[in-house]
Amino acid sequence: MTTDEVGQLTDHAAALGRLKTKKSQILYALEHMPRGCTVEDVRRWLFKHGQKEPGRPYAAAIVNEWRARNGVTDTGGHVLLTPELIAEMDEADREVPEPAEPPKPDGAKGFYAVALLSIGVSVDTSWRFFEQRLGITDTWERVALFSVMEAALIACGWAMRGGVRRDGRPGPARLVAWALTAFAAFAALSLSGPIAGTARVLLGPVLGLVMLHLALGIEIRASRQRTTTWARVGRELRERVLSLLGLGDDGRDALARTRDRAALRAAKLALASRWTPWRKARLRKALHVSHVAHDPAQRDRMLRELGVLQHADKLAETTQPSPW
């Protein structure tokens, strides 16, 4: 807090102290606050300058009367729509951004090259399988038959790419691609046995399919695009765990969270019984960590926490107007 701000606080506090009624203090606050302030802003401003907060219904009546007298509209804390602001919004609406092209994966050419080489292994396996296991010896007949699987794998890769770019899901083409890979595994194991056959499968259709995924910018499980029920459940559980740990995304940094927790801990220890283990030492440590000695806002937060805890049993005695 600068010297000028301290001086302003002192001047306002002195001026408010000379006023005799709460109404005059509220009117003084309205004259020295921005025009769009709310009732809660007025109450907090008075508390900040050392005055007791007036009741909300009482303050609301005075604030509304002052607004009507001065022609101020209640915006509820939102930005007032002026003609200039409306013109800027219309101008922004007319500027339609061009659709961005989907990002291309890094190293796509290298992935294509590896996929092409792996297809060579798959071609060799299919060529030998059709000759030795199926007894097809005619060259052109074998070419027409074994090339079907390789072409189908490439077609499935392109279809999966289109599905991911369209709605975030690879679609049924993924199942077809893995079914073809399973058939290639059967052919390789039948032709070369478990050891050599496994090598043919891993270095052939499996490697080719993975490289096609990477080259076409496709994730096999589309993990970044999942919108399934389990994905929503996972996100909800993650947010709840973070909230329980005090790590929710509320705009605070780690230091602010630490000080806020220490302020609450200090308020609880101040009200704890004398038999609480190491109460005084823990209270001193919490006060030191919360930085209340040097931060007025943090000190105000701790005192508010203390007030709430002290008078929690009187909450049920508070009379509220019926909402119906």
Buried (B, 14 or more C-beta within 10 A) or exposed (E): EEEEEEEBBEEBEEEBEEBEEBBEBBBBBBEBEEEBBBBEBBBBBBBBBEBEBBEEEEBBBBBEEBBEEEEBEBEEEEEEEEEEEEEEEEEEEEEEEEEEEEEEBEEBEEBBEBBEBBBEBBBBBBBBBBBEEEEBEEEEEBEEBBEEBBEBBBEBBEBBBBBBEEEEBBBEBBEBBBEBBEBBBEBBBEBBEEEEBBEBBBBBBBBBBBBBBBBBBBBBEBEEBBEEEEEEEEEEEEEEEEEEEEEBEEEBEEEEBBBBBBBBBBBBBBEEEEEEEEBEEBBEBBBEBBBBEEBEEBBBBBEEBBEEEEEEEEEEEEEEEEEE
